Amino acid sequence: MTKSLMAALMGAALVTWAAPSIAQTKTIVIGYELPLSGDSSHYGEVFRNAADIKLQEFKDAGGMAGANIVVRYEDSKNDAKEGRNIAQLFVDDKSIVGVLGDFNSTVSMAAAEIYAKAGMPQLSQTASHPDFVKISKWQFRNITTQAYEGPFNASWMREKGVSKASVVAIQNDWGLSCASNFVDAFKAKGGTVTSTEYFNPGTRDFRSILTKINRAAPEAMYLCMFYEEGASFLQQRQQLNVAAQLYGASSLFEDQLIKLAGPAANGLFLSSNFVPTNPDPNVQKFVTEYKTKYGAVPNQFAGQAYDAMGIMLAAIKKVGPNVTRDSLRDALAETKDYPGVTGATTFDPETREPQKTVVRMTISNGDFVVVK
């Protein structure tokens, strides 16, 4: 055998040996539907920022042998129709094994109908409507629901001596759930609800609602809204000298609320399951990384997205490179004591509801402060 022929055969052998290692590396895709344009784009950007940080941490820690995990982001514009279109796009893409999102309950639930029929695991970081996980066995969430938060805040208000309250809520699935769960719990604890006022998404003029509420003279108001509406509401309440105390859902825990409302935000009480000043090493690591990369302190929405991505990645890694939609769903359902920045997360084996806790907070001197 000539030297040239021997070299050629050895080269061919090397190529043949190397090929299997290349073939063993597969791409696993996580779909993420979220609002990246429109009025709710701020939330989508925060979700994407936090998810990217968690994915990079996962890869820096070694990732998963034999597979490369990537995320496919699609803009739902916070619109139910767009959410359904994205859901169909994702279920048709066989490389996608699981989905994160959407932002609000209405869009998440619209998309969930398609994911349920196709057998696609869906984990929303913020869909808190009680009916979301009841759609099918494929739905999960990483946030406490209004069925928990409403009674929590109702108990808090009654402990503070509030016996008469009015409710102001955005007119959508989430707002209806937020209002009804609080109202039922407040009444059950002996409180009186003087009125429940709903407003359309995008509303910025609350003077007529405030005037109506003021006539009923409640001791407190419970707000089911987000910072965009909340800032206008707080400013107009101050302008009209409405004396009722203010309590709100965790949706109002957002630095932009304080920036836009100014001193009018002081005195608002609210609940949250993510506190950036928490000394827990996991929390401080995330806060530092987020501030370094994006120049801002992460809010609760960032914390929820960070943990949702982490839970999804942990479930995929548990199954391995040959993960399927079925096996991923089962791995998600088995999540127990996941050490997230929003608290340890365990999914109830029957309901798939997250078992977590929330903390009491207030706005004082232009800052969010934990109520001891």
Residue pairs with C-beta under 8 A, 6 or more apart in sequence:
24 66
24 321
25 66
25 67
25 68
26 66
26 67
26 68
26 321
27 67
27 68
27 69
27 70
27 95
28 64
28 67
28 68
28 69
28 70
28 95
28 97
28 316
28 321
28 323
29 69
29 70
29 71
29 72
29 93
29 95
29 96
29 97
30 69
30 70
30 71
30 72
30 96
30 97
30 98
30 99
30 100
30 309
30 312
30 316
31 71
31 72
31 74
31 86
31 90
31 93
31 96
31 98
31 99
31 100
31 101
32 47
32 48
32 51
32 71
32 72
32 73
32 74
32 99
32 100
32 101
33 73
33 74
33 76
33 83
33 86
33 87
33 90
33 99
33 100
33 101
33 102
33 107
33 111
34 43
34 44
34 47
34 48
34 73
34 74
34 75
34 76
34 100
34 101
34 102
34 103
35 41
35 43
35 44
35 75
35 76
35 77
35 78
35 102
35 103
35 107
36 44
36 45
36 48
36 73
36 75
36 77
37 44
37 75
37 77
38 77
38 78
38 79
39 78
39 201
39 202
39 228
40 77
40 78
40 103
40 104
42 256
43 78
43 103
43 126
43 301
44 75
44 76
44 78
44 103
46 298
46 299
46 301
46 302
46 305
47 101
47 103
47 125
47 301
47 302
47 305
48 73
48 305
49 290
49 293
49 294
49 298
49 302
49 305
50 286
50 290
50 298
50 301
50 302
50 303
50 305
50 306
50 309
51 71
51 100
51 305
51 306
51 308
51 309
52 71
53 286
53 289
53 290
53 293
53 306
54 306
54 309
54 310
54 313
55 69
55 71
55 309
55 313
57 289
58 69
58 310
58 313
59 69
63 69
64 316
64 317
64 320
64 321
65 321
66 320
66 321
67 321
69 313
69 316
71 309
72 90
72 93
72 96
74 86
74 89
74 90
75 82
76 82
76 83
76 86
76 101
76 102
76 103
76 107
76 111
78 102
78 103
78 104
78 107
79 107
80 106
80 107
80 110
80 111
81 110
82 107
83 102
83 107
83 108
83 110
83 111
84 110
84 111
84 113
84 114
86 111
87 99
87 110
87 111
87 112
87 113
87 114
87 115
87 120
88 114
90 96
90 99
90 115
90 120
91 114
91 115
91 118
91 120
96 120
97 121
97 316
97 323
97 324
97 325
97 328
98 120
98 121
98 122
98 123
98 312
98 315
98 316
98 325
98 328
98 329
98 332
99 111
99 115
99 120
99 121
99 122
99 123
100 122
100 123
100 124
100 125
100 305
100 308
100 309
100 312
101 108
101 111
101 122
101 124
101 125
102 108
102 111
102 124
102 127
103 126
103 127
104 126
104 127
104 172
104 173
104 174
105 127
105 128
105 129
105 132
105 172
105 173
105 174
105 177
106 129
106 172
106 173
106 174
108 122
108 124
108 127
108 129
108 132
109 127
109 129
109 131
109 132
109 135
109 173
111 122
112 122
112 132
112 135
112 136
112 138
112 139
113 135
114 120
115 121
115 122
115 136
115 138
115 139
116 135
116 136
116 138
116 139
119 138
119 325
119 326
119 329
120 138
120 325
121 138
121 140
121 325
121 328
121 329
121 332
122 138
122 139
122 140
123 140
123 141
123 142
123 308
123 311
123 312
123 332
124 132
124 139
124 140
124 141
124 142
124 143
124 308
125 141
125 142
125 143
125 301
125 304
125 305
125 307
125 308
126 141
126 143
126 301
126 304
127 141
127 143
128 141
128 143
128 144
128 145
128 146
128 149
128 174
128 177
128 178
129 145
129 146
129 173
129 174
129 177
130 145
130 146
130 147
130 177
130 181
131 177
132 139
132 141
132 145
133 139
133 140
133 141
133 351
133 352
133 353
137 329
137 333
137 352
138 329
139 352
140 332
140 333
140 347
140 352
140 354
141 352
141 353
141 354
142 304
142 307
142 308
142 311
142 340
142 342
142 345
142 354
143 273
143 304
143 342
143 354
143 356
144 273
144 354
144 356
144 358
145 177
145 353
146 174
146 177
146 178
146 181
146 182
146 249
147 177
147 181
148 358
149 178
149 181
149 249
149 250
149 271
149 358
150 178
150 180
150 181
150 182
150 183
150 184
150 185
151 181
151 182
151 185
152 271
152 358
153 182
153 222
153 247
153 249
153 271
154 182
154 185
154 186
154 188
154 189
154 191
155 185
155 189
156 247
156 269
156 271
156 360
157 165
157 186
157 191
157 220
157 222
157 247
158 186
158 189
158 190
158 191
160 245
161 219
162 191
162 219
162 220
162 245
163 190
163 191
163 192
163 219
164 191
164 192
164 193
164 194
164 216
164 217
164 218
164 219
164 220
165 186
165 191
165 192
165 193
165 194
165 218
165 219
165 220
165 221
165 222
165 247
166 193
166 194
166 195
166 196
166 197
166 213
166 216
166 218
166 220
166 221
166 222
166 244
167 179
167 182
167 183
167 193
167 195
167 196
167 197
167 221
167 222
167 224
168 196
168 197
168 198
168 199
168 206
168 209
168 213
168 221
168 222
168 223
168 224
168 225
168 233
169 175
169 176
169 178
169 179
169 196
169 197
169 198
169 199
169 223
169 224
169 225
170 198
170 199
170 200
170 201
170 224
170 225
170 226
170 229
171 198
171 199
171 200
171 201
172 201
174 224
174 251
175 198
175 224
175 225
176 198
178 224
178 249
178 251
179 196
179 198
179 222
179 224
182 222
182 224
183 193
183 196
186 193
186 222
187 193
194 213
194 216
194 217
194 218
195 212
195 213
195 216
195 218
197 209
197 212
197 213
199 206
199 209
199 225
199 229
203 229
203 232
204 229
204 232
205 232
205 236
206 229
206 232
206 233
206 236
206 237
207 236
207 240
210 233
210 236
210 237
210 240
210 242
211 240
213 221
213 242
213 244
214 240
214 242
214 244
217 244
218 244
219 244
219 245
220 244
220 245
220 246
220 247
221 242
221 244
221 245
221 246
221 247
222 247
222 248
222 249
223 230
223 233
223 246
223 247
223 248
223 249
223 252
223 268
224 248
224 249
224 251
225 233
225 248
225 249
225 251
225 252
226 251
226 252
226 254
227 251
227 252
227 254
227 256
227 257
227 260
230 248
230 252
230 257
230 261
231 256
231 257
231 260
231 261
231 265
234 246
234 257
234 261
234 264
234 265
234 268
235 261
235 262
235 264
237 246
237 264
238 263
238 264
245 267
245 269
246 267
246 268
246 269
247 268
247 269
247 270
248 268
248 269
248 270
249 270
249 271
250 270
250 271
250 272
250 273
250 300
250 358
252 268
252 270
253 270
253 272
253 274
253 299
253 300
253 361
253 368
254 299
254 300
254 301
255 296
255 297
255 299
255 368
257 265
257 363
258 265
258 363
258 366
258 367
258 368
262 366
263 366
265 363
265 366
266 363
266 364
266 365
266 366
267 362
267 363
267 364
268 362
268 363
269 360
269 361
269 362
269 371
270 361
270 362
270 363
271 358
271 359
271 360
271 361
272 300
272 358
272 359
272 361
272 368
273 300
273 303
273 342
273 343
273 356
273 357
273 358
273 359
274 283
274 299
274 300
274 303
274 304
274 341
274 342
275 283
275 359
275 361
275 368
275 370
276 283
276 287
276 297
276 298
276 299
277 370
278 284
278 341
280 341
282 339
282 340
282 341
283 341
286 298
286 303
286 306
286 341
287 297
287 298
290 296
290 297
290 298
290 302
291 297
291 298
298 306
300 342
303 340
303 341
303 342
304 342
306 340
306 341
307 338
307 340
307 341
307 342
307 345
310 338
310 340
311 332
311 335
311 338
311 340
311 345
312 332
314 335
314 338
315 328
315 331
315 332
315 334
315 335
316 323
316 328
316 331
318 331
318 334
319 327
319 328
319 331
323 331
332 347
333 347
333 349
333 352
334 347
335 345
335 346
335 347
336 346
336 347
337 344
337 345
337 346
338 344
338 345
338 346
342 356
343 356
343 357
344 356
345 354
345 355
345 356
346 354
346 355
347 353
347 354
347 355
348 354
348 355
359 370
359 371
360 370
360 371
361 368
361 369
361 370
361 371
362 368
362 369
362 371
363 369
